[in-house]
Amino acid sequence: MNRRVLNVPGHGNSGATHWQSIWEVTKPGHWRRMKVDDWQHAVCDEWVRAIHREIEALGPDTIIVAHSLGCLALAHWAAQHAVAIRGALLVAVPDPSAPAFPRAFCTGFSPVPLTRLPFRSIVVASNDDVYATIDYARYHANKWGSAFVDAGARGHLNADSQLDDWAQGYGLLQHFDAAQFIGDIAPGGTAF
């Protein structure tokens, strides 16, 4: 894949052993990570502005790879700007009402927009994620017009999940490079 890719990590950023960071240094293409001033105290409006700045610089033929809180920021950005990018891979969409959600450090992300995304997208969720139920992720995938993939019992699909370079996730990213996007990657949700 030789595309421009914008990584939009979640709260706290993605460390060196997170699959997003591994992809940045090992996979082909032009990779860029969203820049924010404070990864520990996330403000939705700031994250939306950061995504918009990056897309203006990279252009609309960009794929966004969002993880966790980054997925919510992406949904807010899409609702405000309606830019038709190449596509988005949204991994581990969190529920702001979940007990584990870091409310004290993340402001303005709720309510989560339910408007259809103006670009192709895939939502990937684990069925044992403490930040959201699989039904929550599936519901949002449906509202956003996204294909849905059930990754099985993998936790929050982060570094703690020990996914290494997460070949299955990278395989999903390849769908955005195809001339014809496969809209129903996982009808009804399919585990890896």
Order of alpha helices (4+ residues) and beta strands (2+ residues): beta-alpha-beta-beta-alpha-beta-alpha-beta-beta-beta-alpha-beta-alpha
